[in-house]
Amino acid sequence: MIFDYPDSRDHRRHGPRGYARYEGYRPWLRDEFTFRCAYCLKRERWGQVTGEFDVDHFQHQSLRPDLAADYENLVYSCRRCNGVKSDAAVADPTFVMCRGRIVTGDDGRVSGVDAEATWLIFALDLNSPRLVEWRITWMRIVDLAA
């Protein structure tokens, strides 16, 4: 399905090092997260290609300045999810936002199968009416195309 979360990973596909600024990792993160938001799965091509996606620190840099330029602390995020998350520290989305822990229903809502995933869905407001409607629209578009 279009909004199936990826399989859980015990490690990142890429592991670049040495960038002094976290923005240097952007091309690596775009590929790592297949041009999608790590949280809501919005695809870069479904929005504006430039300016709508951020490099997000899931352990916020104000709380963990030592991880500000650490690739393992960075994810690719749409501006909406990054803004809602704000400076909250969350668990690594590569482990939480995955198949088996989060399920997308035919009604466009996402649900967690454990407390950590459920909390992250709530914290990021991933079932806001606007996001649910957006998922349903894209699910119908894909169905029509098929």
Buried (B, 14 or more C-beta within 10 A) or exposed (E): EEBEBBEEEEEBEEEEEEBEEBEBBBEBBBEBBEBBBBBBBBEBEBBEEEEBBBBBBBBBBEEBEEBBBBBBBBBBBBBBBBEBBEEEEBBBBBEBBBEEBBBBEEEBBBEBEEEBBBBBBEBBBBBEEEBBEBBBEBBEEEEEEE
